[in-house]
Structure formats: C-alpha cells, structure tokens
Amino acid sequence: MKKLFLPMWLSIAVCSSTVIFAQAAPPPPPGPAHDPGVRAASVGAGAPLSTLSVEELQFFTDGLARFNQVDSVSGSIPGEPGIGLGPTFNANSCGSCHAQPSTGGTSPSSNAYPHIGPNPQLAIAKLDGASNTIPPFLSSDGPVREARFPFVVNANGSLSQTADGGVHALFSISGRHDAVGCNLPQPNFNQMQQLGNLTFRIPTPVYGAGLIENIADATILANLAANTSLKQQLGIVGHPNSSGNDGSITRFGWKAQNKSLQIFSGEAYNVEMGVTNELFPNERANPPASCQLNPTPEDLTNFSLSGSSIASDTVAFSNFMRFLAPPVASTSGIPGNPPAQSFSNGKAMFAQVHCDTCHTPVLQTAVSIYTPGLSKQDAALYSDLLVHNMGSGLADQISQGAAGPAEFRTAPLWGVGQRIFFLHDGRATPQNGGLLAAIQAHSSAGSEANAVIKSFNALSNQQQQDLMNFLRSL
C-alpha cells in the first residue's frame, strides 16, 4: 500500500544564482486507529422505499405516526393519546428508543452528540407523576436499555442456577395521574447488580427490515454453505435460529429470535411498553388487579374504521418497518474528512481479514407480493442473519430459541456510520472507543471471530483506520 506524504519541498532559498531546496522530514507514521465518529452529513435513513404505491405510502405514513405516538395508561393525557401503557414499561413510544439517526434507528442520546438530546428514559421515569427511581445503569449520555435477569433469585436473596432470561421492565405506572390505586414497585436493580445478575439490550435498527424479512430461507442456507473451507480454517460455524413450530428461519432481534415484523412488533409492544395486543393479549407477570386498568387486548383491529386506520398498531408498526428504506451509504460528513482512497482501501481490508465471512455484504431477496422495491433486490445488509458464538466476553447467559448464552445474530452493518452505541448491551460508547471497542470485543475465549480479530490487529495503523473509515461510510 502506498503511504501518503506531505509535500516534499517546503521552502525555497535564493542565494545568488543558486536555488536551494530544503527537503521536509518524512511524515510520522499514523497514530493508533480510532473510531472517527458518527457521520454528520445528511441522515440518509428514515425514508420510505421509493417504489411504494399510493396505498402503500398511506400505510407507511400511518405506521410512522403510530410508531412515534406517545402512550399513556388511559390515552386521556394531553400529548399522550396512545392507550395501554404499563403496568410496567421501558418506554412510552417506539420512536423514543428507535431514534438515531432518525425514526426507525437505534438508541439515541449521548452528551458527545448534544443535538440528539439526553437519554429519553430518564424523563419517562418520572412523567405524569410516576414515582420511579432511575436504575443505576441508565445515564443521560448512555444508551436506552432494557434489563434482563439471566437467573432466578432464591427467596433468601441468593442467586440460583435456574434460568430466567426474561425482560424485567425498568418502570412502573405507580404514582401516575392516570394510574390511581396502582402500587407496583420496580424490580430491585441494585440487588441484581450486586449479584451480577443483570444483562442489557439496546434497540436494534429497523431500517430495511422489509428486505430482511423477504430474504428466503434457502438464500440464507446457501450462504451458510458457501466458503466452507475458509470458514473451517477461521473457526467460523454459525447456524440459523428457527421457529420451534414450523422450523423456518427467524431473523429479527439480537438473537434472531423473531420470525416476522408483526411478531417483532407485537412482542415489543407488550414487553417494552406494556401494551397488550392481538398477538400478545395478556398482561405480563400477573400484575395486581389495581394496576390492570384497561380491558385487554389494549391494541386491536379498529373494526369501525376504514383504510389504514382499520389496522391495529402492531400491524401499522410492521407496515412502517416493512416499507422503510435501508440507509444510504456516504463517504461525506465523516469526522476528519478521510481521503477517498481510504474508503476503498478499507473495503479491501474488510474482505482481506474476512470480516465479510459473517458480515455478508449482499443477500438477494425473494419475489415479493408487496412493492417492487422488496422483490429480487440486492440487500446490502452486511449480515448472514445467522447466530454465532461470540465468546465469553460478550456472553449474556440468555438463550432464545436455538441461540445459546453466548450466541448473537450477525448485526447488519448498513447504517453503522450513524450509530452511537454498539454491541447488544451498548457497552461500546464514544467515551471508550466506540466502533473500535466493538470490533475488539468480538475476541474472547470461544469466539468464532478470534481469527478475524487477530488478522485485524495485525494490520498497520493506517489499514485499521481505513477499515474504520469504510465502516463509518455505511
């Protein structure tokens, strides 16, 4: 690879008729690679697919509005028209968590990027008179999080080895103006932190989700079977997660545990916001009767309406995500203004160290009954949609379907150029290295990525920086 040099001739001295050239010292070698940071150019995400029909665009627009709608318990609080919040919840709107860099993205908020605003969960905790305290793992400059307990706690307060694994919502509706009589405490997160019984998830982006939904199982399996010798050499195995009933490949969520966008929507509505719906019609965790303030399901088909309004919220959410275009890659707006050659070099390095063995650059979609924009498209998602053992360093001790305690779906990289937080729990932040920290965290005992990260670490500083710049262009 050619090195970049400063201009060789920095000064000219004239003495009589002789011109004397002073040669500059060669530039110092580039310093350690670093995450250049969030791409600041035009967002390039959040738009609908350009091929939508008039009717499909209507359903997209309606779904977007509902995705951003704020829910309260009763729907009667001004500015909070959605019905069904709680009894426990992590957020009061889909859009409050899926916000970076635009609606449909991932966790917002970091003091390093003040234009985005603080972590919305801090304000939600006390909204409308709620009596919640802020859990110790939330901060104004940290990611939006949900909490899971890997194991059940015994009655005496000791940690058992019986698997829990479920989401324990951060907040309760107790104290809210529209939840009079409800007295439901928050989980004891301080105790769980002391026991080491906490693990976290941050929101996954949903850009291009309709394309991901429409990739055929056969395409995923064919990609799994490709380059077998190389994968064996690298120690990469990977396998699909699958539905326990029909055996088809599931693909949404950090462990690829959800089959479809509608299931993904219905589960999140119930788990993250506490809104019962036609897919998950019962309140979670058997709350006291004094906190069950609405008939269930709280979200359902609007039989008396017409057009896009007839759909339930869960259907509307899935339409919004299905018709949401993938992010647009760009080499502009990256801090430091890297030269054009850096991006092509970085793409070459991405392949050279075999990042693309799991982060498959392109998978083609099947024929779709929806808009032509979903049919036979080359989806540049940079994922094989398989789950892989990521080692002891990232293991969360949670099993979901066929995904074990250390296994995670290969995260799609489209849109990574505008993400703030990385990895399933958001541990890689702008303060501790960001994208570079996420790459290094791929390596630990048992990880399928160890050989790849070893090759990455063997690159020169400039080659690593080129690869980082390339990723921030996606």
Beta strands, then each sheet from edge to edge (+ up, - down):
strand 1: 9-15
strand 2: 18-23
strand 3: 71-72
strand 4: 82-83
strand 5: 88-89
strand 6: 146-148
strand 7: 151-153
strand 8: 159-163
strand 9: 171-172
strand 10: 199-201
strand 11: 241-242
strand 12: 249-250
strand 13: 363-364
strand 14: 378-379
strand 15: 387-389
strand 16: 407-409
sheet 1: 1+ 2-
sheet 2: 3+ 4+
sheet 3: 5+ 9-
sheet 4: 6+ 10-
sheet 5: 7+ 8-
sheet 6: 11+ 12-
sheet 7: 13+ 14-
sheet 8: 15+ 16-
end
